Amino acid sequence: MRSRATAFVAALALWPAATGARAEAGLSFEVSYEGVAPCRRESPRFRVTRLPPGTASLRFDLASGESGDFGHGGGTVVMSKPGTVAPGAVFGVGPCNAGSYVWTARALSRDGTSLATSEVRSTYRGSAY
């Protein structure tokens, strides 16, 4: 029973509480840290619910701090329709410390033109260790 409780507490610690999002027309996404260990080079799961026409790929970047001034990395994935981006598909160092984190996604056309940008700001509650 204790291991179940520990796993539940760990899952809660890894789930950020969404505190706001900014999206341009046609691009929106959600972030889930469920099952992702803190301080690892493994991105969370992204659920992309809308993409603008002409999207060929998405660029994700993670920043921390109230002003989003510390970059944690990011990466680009091929995606032309809404769906799920699996955990670990985007390079970056996930949250280690409690605080405010911002994931930014940019929809890119085949030639790399930015079509839309969306942000998800979340609060990471702290390590599960």
C-alpha positions as CSV (number, residue, x, y, z in Angstrom):
1,M,0.0,0.0,0.0
2,R,2.9,2.4,0.8
3,S,4.4,2.0,-2.7
4,R,1.0,2.9,-4.2
5,A,0.8,6.1,-2.1
6,T,4.4,7.0,-3.0
7,A,3.7,6.5,-6.7
8,F,0.5,8.7,-6.4
9,V,2.5,11.5,-4.6
10,A,5.2,11.2,-7.3
11,A,2.6,11.6,-10.0
12,L,1.1,14.6,-8.4
13,A,4.5,16.3,-8.0
14,L,5.2,15.8,-11.7
15,W,1.9,17.2,-12.9
16,P,2.1,20.9,-13.5
17,A,-1.0,23.1,-12.8
18,A,-1.8,25.1,-15.9
19,T,-1.9,28.8,-15.0
20,G,-2.5,30.3,-18.4
21,A,-2.0,29.9,-22.1
22,R,-1.6,32.3,-25.0
23,A,-2.4,31.0,-28.4
24,E,-2.6,32.5,-31.9
25,A,-5.3,31.4,-34.2
26,G,-5.1,27.8,-35.1
27,L,-2.5,26.5,-32.7
28,S,-3.1,25.0,-29.2
29,F,-1.5,22.3,-27.1
30,E,-1.5,20.8,-23.6
31,V,1.4,19.5,-21.5
32,S,1.5,16.4,-19.2
33,Y,4.5,15.4,-17.1
34,E,2.8,12.2,-16.0
35,G,5.5,9.5,-15.9
36,V,8.4,11.8,-16.6
37,A,11.1,11.9,-13.9
38,P,12.4,15.3,-12.8
39,C,15.7,16.7,-14.1
40,R,15.9,14.3,-17.0
41,R,16.6,15.0,-20.7
42,E,13.1,13.8,-21.5
43,S,10.3,16.1,-22.6
44,P,6.8,15.6,-21.4
45,R,3.9,14.4,-23.5
46,F,2.3,17.1,-25.7
47,R,-1.3,16.9,-26.9
48,V,-1.7,19.2,-29.9
49,T,-5.4,20.0,-30.4
50,R,-5.2,22.6,-33.2
51,L,-2.7,23.3,-36.0
52,P,-2.9,26.1,-38.7
53,P,-3.2,25.0,-42.3
54,G,0.2,24.4,-43.9
55,T,1.9,23.2,-40.8
56,A,4.7,20.7,-41.5
57,S,6.4,20.7,-38.1
58,L,6.3,22.1,-34.5
59,R,9.2,23.7,-32.6
60,F,8.9,23.3,-28.8
61,D,11.1,25.3,-26.3
62,L,11.1,25.3,-22.5
63,A,12.0,28.2,-20.3
64,S,11.8,28.8,-16.6
65,G,11.4,31.8,-14.3
66,E,8.6,34.3,-14.1
67,S,9.9,36.0,-17.3
68,G,10.9,32.8,-19.0
69,D,14.5,33.9,-19.1
70,F,16.3,30.6,-18.5
71,G,16.2,28.3,-21.5
72,H,16.1,24.5,-21.0
73,G,16.3,23.5,-24.6
74,G,13.8,22.3,-27.1
75,G,13.4,20.6,-30.5
76,T,11.4,20.2,-33.6
77,V,9.0,17.4,-34.5
78,V,7.3,16.6,-37.8
79,M,3.6,17.1,-37.4
80,S,1.0,18.1,-40.0
81,K,-2.2,17.3,-38.1
82,P,-3.3,17.4,-34.4
83,G,-2.2,14.5,-32.2
84,T,0.2,13.5,-29.5
85,V,3.9,14.0,-29.3
86,A,5.3,11.2,-27.2
87,P,7.4,11.8,-24.0
88,G,11.1,12.2,-24.9
89,A,10.5,13.3,-28.5
90,V,11.8,16.8,-27.8
91,F,15.2,17.5,-26.3
92,G,15.4,19.5,-23.2
93,V,16.0,19.3,-19.5
94,G,12.7,19.1,-17.6
95,P,11.9,20.9,-14.4
96,C,14.0,20.0,-11.3
97,N,12.9,22.7,-8.9
98,A,9.5,24.0,-8.0
99,G,8.6,27.1,-10.0
100,S,7.1,28.6,-13.1
101,Y,7.8,27.0,-16.5
102,V,6.8,28.0,-20.0
103,W,6.6,25.7,-23.0
104,T,6.4,27.6,-26.3
105,A,5.3,25.9,-29.5
106,R,5.7,27.3,-33.0
107,A,3.9,25.9,-36.0
108,L,6.3,25.9,-39.0
109,S,5.6,25.6,-42.7
110,R,7.6,23.3,-45.0
111,D,10.0,26.2,-45.7
112,G,10.4,27.1,-42.0
113,T,8.1,30.1,-42.0
114,S,6.4,30.6,-38.6
115,L,2.6,30.2,-38.9
116,A,1.5,30.5,-35.3
117,T,2.9,30.5,-31.8
118,S,1.3,29.2,-28.5
119,E,2.5,29.2,-24.9
120,V,1.5,27.0,-22.0
121,R,2.7,28.4,-18.6
122,S,2.6,25.8,-15.8
123,T,3.7,25.6,-12.2
124,Y,5.9,22.6,-11.3
125,R,5.3,21.7,-7.7
126,G,8.7,20.1,-7.0
127,S,10.7,16.9,-7.2
128,A,9.2,13.5,-6.4
129,Y,12.5,12.3,-4.8
